[in-house]
Amino acid sequence: MHPDEIKKMIESNIPDSEVVVTGDGRHFEATVISSLFEGMSLLARQRHVYGTLGDNIHNGNIHALSIKAKTPSDRT
């Protein structure tokens, strides 16, 4: 899977988000900034991002994903 595919999946499920995904085809890192995360715990934010990827983690398309899920005020 290509990082751009993951980026598109996240963006399509978290509107108005800023998403950067890097990776080598199996191991990825995603930084997602969205006001949707306001008031959510870090775990809830990560779960929300994982939920945007459907079965791609369970079926092995994405072997590992590190997530940084931030609100716009967390940018710094």
Protein Blocks (a to p, Z undefined) as FASTA:
>chain_A
ZZklmmmmmmmmmghiacddddehjaccdddddfklgopafklmmmmmmmmnmmmlmnom
ambdcdddddfklmZZ
